[in-house]
Amino acid sequence: MGLAAFGAAAKEEPPDYGPTMRFVVVRSSAPGCEPNCPEWISAEGTIDAGTPMLLRRLLKTLGRRQLPIVVNSPGGNVDAALQLGRMVRKNKLDIAVGITEFSGCSPAMKTCRDNDGKGQPYSGVAPYFGVAHDSGAMCNSACPLMFAGGIRRVVGEWAYLGVHQITTTFRREKLLYRTTYRIVNGKKKVISTKIVSRKNAGSYKTYEMSKAVEERLSGYLKEMGVEQGVLGVMKATPASDIRQIEPEDMLEMKLVTSLDSLDLLTERTICQHDPVPVNCREVPANGKPAAVAAVVPSPIAPAPAPEAQEQEMRFVLVRGSNPLCNPDCPEWISAEGTIAAGTADKLRQLLDTIRERRLPVVINSPGGDVQVALGAGRLIRERGLDVAVARTDFLDCDPGAVGCVATDGLHAGLTVDAGAECDAACAVMIAGGVRRLVGADAHFLVHSMGMEGKVRAYLDEMAIGSGFFVAMQSAEYAKHRELGRDELQKFGLTTGPQSVDALTGATICRSAPRPDNCRVLPAADAEAKASAKL
């Protein structure tokens, strides 16, 4: 018999960061996205040895669907993170750092069952409902290794991606074993060795990255097309600390593929793009998912026209039709509908046609694309235009109706703030106005939104008080907060207590100085137009 005690091989063991990672399919609950909404995989929690199996199981259930992953994780097991990254790359998935806020039913609720019937099964998966944001989200420690596997990889300005040195734990065991041998020609020949017992002999940790581990991580990063600078930052940061990598540095290291936020993958308006992103799925009123949206995009028949409030924003030149103003009447630009990809370009084209004329913009919008709203707001400020929240009642014909032709390029109408709204991204567009007015009967609603860094910088640029940004971000995405006139004026979003009448009222053209948006038409023409409008 022989006795021996020796140390076992090193085993990487992460600290306890809380609940292990769980994966669930989520469908956007953002207002106005139905029937075609983006979906994603929410991945939240600590990465442990069993995490890759959970993702593999979910991906198998999804079949060929390629849903982006929205991850929020403090880190965990390095080997598991490498497996996850390779799995993400093999399945050609995009990934973003973000937090999913669930609407109503959440995975943590044991009684949660298909969101009380709102969710329809797809390939055996009944999605939860929610919205994703990057404020306060993290991907730290081993998580960036998983993150590196994404095809498109985005980290918003208010999300955190951090790395540090790997902690390796060595476990010692005392082994008692029996060896049987035979003497052959005077030499000892081992016949068999059998372990009789094992005893824990303690453990110790090292915070130095071994050559073998460094080579393995270096090879993985090269495999994923990420620069070795990431590994350098990991080695230089103590395990007791965390080094947040700045967005520009992540881009230089090719750890991110762009400086976009997760809105690129989960924002409600992305399903209006052409081509339709692969993570969009149409669920018509009958509740049966459309087959086209379930796989890769392919040519489809035109969808039914959306309801008026969800139409893409249109810009129309309008002349006041109140008889009290003839022949010198105010004119304005009516802007109604959802802020979408082409909104800023359409506004620029219209402004180019009226050249030096400065007409106020009367806006009625449920919101939409934040990035586009930033561009439209800057264009409004660049041209020195005033804005107001109100709707335009057209008295000749609705510009969207077939056969409706404007006389001399102008529609006849009146502005009314009752029932008008400015919601979410619309607030960003409004902030660009020189004078900014919201009447007592108009509704001004805000909620938290992505691209926080860009929005904050934009509001500073427009000289809007920081209180307005705080008010926006304090409201949950799915729960809008309505701001009153006093609050809007206190925050500096509005420039005074007036309503839209200060810009489009029938008598403003008699005031001195005379507003820029007033124009005299020949008397005979004006009288003819007035009788027709009445």
Secondary structure, DSSP 8 states (H G I E B T S, - for coil): -EE--EEEEEE------SSB-EEEEEEE--TT-TTEEEEEEEEESBB-TTHHHHHHHHHHHHTT----EEEEB--B-HHHHHHHHHHHHHTT--EEE-EEEESS--TT-TT--GGGGTS--BTTB--EEEEEE-TT-EEETTHHHHHTT-SSEEE-TTSEEEE----EEEEEEEEEEEEEEEEETTEEEEEEEEEEEEEEEEEEEE-S--HHHHHHHHHHHHHTT--THHHHHHHHS-TTS-EE--HHHHHHTTSSS-S--THHHH-GGGGGSSS--TTEEE--TTS---HHHHSS-----------GGGSB-EEEEEEE--GGGTTEEEEEEEEESBB-TTHHHHHHHHHHHHTT----EEEEB--B-HHHHHHHHHHHHHTT--EEE-EEEESS--TTSTT---BTTBEEEEEE-TT-EEETHHHHHHTT-SSEEE-TTSEEEE---S-HHHHHHHHHHTT--HHHHHHHHTS-TTS-EE--HHHHHHHTSSSSS--THHHH-TTGGGSSS--TTEEE--HHHHHHHHHHH-
